[in-house]
Amino acid sequence: MRITTPRGVRLAAEVHGNGPSVVVMAHGFCSDRHSRGRFDRLARDFTGIGLSVVTFDFSGCGESDDDVITLAHEVEDLRAVIAYVRAEGATDIALHGHSLGGSVCLSAYDEGITTIVTTGGATGAMHYDWTQIYTVEQLQEITRSGFTQDGRHVISQQTLDDFAQRDQHALLDPVKAPILLIHGDSDPEERQLLALSRQATLPPGSRLEVVEGAGHSFDGHMDEVSALALDWYATHLRLP
């Protein structure tokens, strides 16, 4: 299935299940709608309790059209998917995001969203050492031309700046729906993300859960993640 954004980019998407409530899942940085198998697993679990699930590739990722990966583009992408499920009749909608996808979910929130769940989501500014992720040549190309290519992904200076320019109050203050923040505590990135979330002022009814021993990928801890999310959705969404 293809969903077209207001700027004309076509997003590859899949619908799972046929329940009265919909969970729209937003993957992490330079990933895809499968999220290394995590979203496939969670989609099976969520549809198992009667939810519908929509997974999709952000623009410039997976099977969606090419695009520069930026926070603004991903927020527009997610809002296009939300508009699609509303046009299909959904009124009870949850957003579920991993890593950068969690920040995108918070940024894309509107008052028609029932709840948000994030795993390893950034609720504030994160400062990465990009020399550990991209080559000297790639970073020089960004400085020289404004862009570089990492496989099929097009990365710009704005892509990198988006991580450090995230303001916690601007991100969270507009959100009125209850949020479930799920974090691990076993690697430096996830511990920093957890520290940010512990500083956050969340909407009433929200909760922060720590999966002990989990890193940012939550590999080996998806049972715990699934159980937390299933309990949350069973409480906050309409089930058959």
C-alpha positions as CSV (number, residue, x, y, z in Angstrom):
1,M,0.0,0.0,0.0
2,R,1.1,3.6,-0.7
3,I,0.2,6.7,1.3
4,T,1.1,10.1,-0.3
5,T,2.3,13.0,1.8
6,P,1.3,16.6,1.2
7,R,4.7,17.2,-0.5
8,G,4.0,14.3,-2.9
9,V,6.3,11.6,-1.5
10,R,4.8,8.1,-1.5
11,L,5.2,6.0,1.6
12,A,5.2,2.2,1.7
13,A,2.8,1.0,4.4
14,E,1.1,-2.1,5.6
15,V,-2.1,-2.7,7.6
16,H,-2.3,-5.5,10.1
17,G,-5.5,-6.7,11.7
18,N,-9.0,-5.2,11.6
19,G,-9.8,-3.9,15.1
20,P,-11.7,-0.8,16.2
21,S,-8.5,0.9,17.4
22,V,-5.4,1.6,15.4
23,V,-1.7,1.7,16.5
24,V,0.5,3.6,14.0
25,M,4.1,2.5,14.4
26,A,7.1,4.9,13.6
27,H,10.5,3.3,13.2
28,G,13.9,4.7,14.2
29,F,16.6,6.6,12.3
30,C,17.4,5.1,8.9
31,S,15.5,2.0,9.7
32,D,12.2,0.7,8.1
33,R,8.8,-0.5,8.9
34,H,10.1,-3.9,10.2
35,S,12.4,-2.2,12.7
36,R,14.8,-5.1,12.6
37,G,11.9,-7.5,13.3
38,R,10.8,-5.6,16.4
39,F,7.7,-4.1,14.8
40,D,6.8,-7.3,13.1
41,R,6.7,-9.0,16.5
42,L,4.8,-6.2,18.2
43,A,2.3,-6.0,15.3
44,R,1.5,-9.7,15.7
45,D,1.1,-9.2,19.5
46,F,-1.1,-6.1,19.1
47,T,-3.4,-7.6,16.5
48,G,-3.6,-10.7,18.8
49,I,-5.7,-8.6,21.3
50,G,-7.9,-7.1,18.5
51,L,-6.0,-4.0,17.6
52,S,-5.3,-2.8,14.0
53,V,-1.7,-1.8,13.3
54,V,-0.2,0.3,10.6
55,T,3.5,0.1,9.9
56,F,5.2,2.3,7.3
57,D,8.6,3.4,5.9
58,F,9.5,7.0,6.5
59,S,10.5,8.9,3.3
60,G,14.0,8.0,2.2
61,C,13.8,4.7,4.0
62,G,12.8,1.2,3.2
63,E,10.5,1.0,0.1
64,S,9.2,4.6,0.3
65,D,10.2,7.3,-2.2
66,D,13.7,8.9,-1.9
67,D,14.0,12.0,0.3
68,V,16.3,13.8,2.6
69,I,15.8,12.4,6.1
70,T,14.9,15.2,8.5
71,L,12.6,15.5,11.5
72,A,10.3,17.9,9.7
73,H,9.9,15.4,6.8
74,E,9.2,12.5,9.2
75,V,6.6,14.4,11.1
76,E,4.8,15.2,7.9
77,D,5.1,11.6,6.9
78,L,3.5,10.4,10.2
79,R,0.8,13.0,9.9
80,A,0.0,11.7,6.4
81,V,-0.4,8.2,7.8
82,I,-2.6,9.5,10.7
83,A,-4.8,11.3,8.1
84,Y,-5.1,8.1,6.1
85,V,-6.3,6.0,9.1
86,R,-8.8,8.7,10.0
87,A,-10.1,8.8,6.4
88,E,-10.6,5.0,6.8
89,G,-12.8,5.7,9.8
90,A,-10.5,5.3,12.8
91,T,-11.2,7.5,15.7
92,D,-9.2,5.7,18.5
93,I,-5.5,6.1,17.4
94,A,-2.3,5.4,19.3
95,L,1.2,6.3,18.2
96,H,4.1,3.9,18.9
97,G,7.6,5.0,18.1
98,H,11.1,3.6,18.6
99,S,14.1,5.8,19.1
100,L,13.8,8.8,16.7
101,G,10.4,7.5,15.8
102,G,9.4,8.2,19.4
103,S,10.3,11.9,19.1
104,V,8.4,12.0,15.8
105,C,5.3,10.6,17.5
106,L,5.5,13.3,20.1
107,S,6.1,16.0,17.5
108,A,3.2,14.8,15.3
109,Y,0.7,14.7,18.2
110,D,-2.7,16.3,17.9
111,E,-5.7,16.2,20.2
112,G,-7.3,13.4,18.3
113,I,-4.5,11.0,19.4
114,T,-5.6,8.8,22.3
115,T,-2.2,7.8,23.6
116,I,1.6,7.5,22.7
117,V,4.1,4.7,23.5
118,T,7.8,5.1,22.9
119,T,10.8,2.8,23.3
120,G,14.1,4.4,23.6
121,G,12.6,7.7,22.5
122,A,14.4,11.0,22.9
123,T,12.4,13.6,24.9
124,G,15.2,16.2,24.7
125,A,18.4,17.2,23.0
126,M,20.9,14.4,22.2
127,H,24.5,15.2,21.2
128,Y,26.1,12.4,19.2
129,D,29.7,12.1,18.1
130,W,29.0,11.9,14.4
131,T,32.6,10.9,13.6
132,Q,31.8,7.6,15.2
133,I,28.9,7.1,12.8
134,Y,30.0,8.7,9.5
135,T,33.3,8.8,7.8
136,V,35.5,11.9,7.5
137,E,34.7,12.0,3.8
138,Q,30.9,11.9,4.5
139,L,31.1,14.7,7.0
140,Q,33.3,16.8,4.7
141,E,30.7,16.3,2.0
142,I,28.0,17.5,4.3
143,T,30.1,20.6,5.1
144,R,30.8,21.2,1.4
145,S,27.5,20.4,-0.3
146,G,25.0,20.1,2.6
147,F,24.3,16.4,2.0
148,T,25.9,13.0,2.0
149,Q,24.7,9.5,1.0
150,D,24.8,6.6,3.5
151,G,23.6,3.7,1.4
152,R,20.2,4.8,0.1
153,H,19.8,7.3,2.9
154,V,20.4,11.0,2.2
155,I,21.7,12.8,5.2
156,S,21.9,16.6,5.5
157,Q,23.3,19.0,8.1
158,Q,19.7,19.5,9.3
159,T,19.4,15.8,9.8
160,L,22.3,15.9,12.3
161,D,21.2,19.2,13.9
162,D,17.7,17.9,14.6
163,F,19.0,15.6,17.3
164,A,20.8,18.4,19.2
165,Q,18.1,21.1,18.6
166,R,15.3,19.2,20.2
167,D,13.7,21.2,23.1
168,Q,12.0,19.1,25.8
169,H,9.3,21.6,26.7
170,A,8.4,22.4,23.1
171,L,8.2,18.7,22.4
172,L,6.1,17.6,25.4
173,D,4.1,20.6,26.5
174,P,1.5,20.4,23.7
175,V,0.9,16.7,24.4
176,K,-2.3,16.1,26.4
177,A,-2.7,12.3,25.9
178,P,-1.1,9.9,28.4
179,I,2.4,8.7,27.3
180,L,4.1,5.4,28.2
181,L,7.9,5.9,28.0
182,I,9.9,2.6,27.9
183,H,13.6,2.7,28.4
184,G,16.5,0.4,29.0
185,D,19.5,1.0,31.2
186,S,22.4,-1.0,29.9
187,D,24.2,1.1,27.3
188,P,25.4,4.7,27.3
189,E,22.9,6.0,24.7
190,E,19.9,4.4,26.5
191,R,21.1,5.7,29.9
192,Q,21.3,9.2,28.5
193,L,17.8,8.9,27.0
194,L,16.5,7.6,30.3
195,A,18.0,10.5,32.1
196,L,16.3,12.9,29.7
197,S,12.9,11.2,30.3
198,R,13.3,11.3,34.0
199,Q,13.6,15.1,33.8
200,A,10.5,15.5,31.7
201,T,7.1,16.8,32.8
202,L,4.6,14.3,31.3
203,P,0.8,14.6,30.9
204,P,-1.4,13.3,33.6
205,G,-1.7,9.5,33.5
206,S,1.7,9.0,31.9
207,R,4.3,6.5,33.1
208,L,8.0,5.8,32.7
209,E,9.0,2.2,32.7
210,V,12.6,0.9,32.8
211,V,13.4,-2.6,31.3
212,E,16.4,-3.6,33.4
213,G,19.4,-4.8,31.3
214,A,18.0,-3.6,28.0
215,G,20.0,-1.5,25.6
216,H,18.8,0.9,23.0
217,S,17.9,-1.9,20.6
218,F,16.0,-3.8,23.3
219,D,17.4,-7.0,21.8
220,G,16.5,-10.0,24.0
221,H,13.9,-7.9,25.9
222,M,11.0,-7.7,23.5
223,D,8.9,-9.9,25.8
224,E,9.0,-7.2,28.4
225,V,8.4,-4.4,25.9
226,S,5.4,-6.3,24.4
227,A,3.9,-7.0,27.8
228,L,4.2,-3.3,28.9
229,A,2.7,-2.1,25.6
230,L,-0.1,-4.6,25.6
231,D,-1.2,-3.7,29.1
232,W,-1.1,0.0,28.2
233,Y,-3.1,-0.4,25.1
234,A,-5.7,-2.7,26.8
235,T,-6.2,0.1,29.3
236,H,-6.3,3.1,27.0
237,L,-7.8,1.8,23.7
238,R,-11.1,0.2,22.7
239,L,-10.8,-3.5,22.1
240,P,-13.4,-5.8,20.4
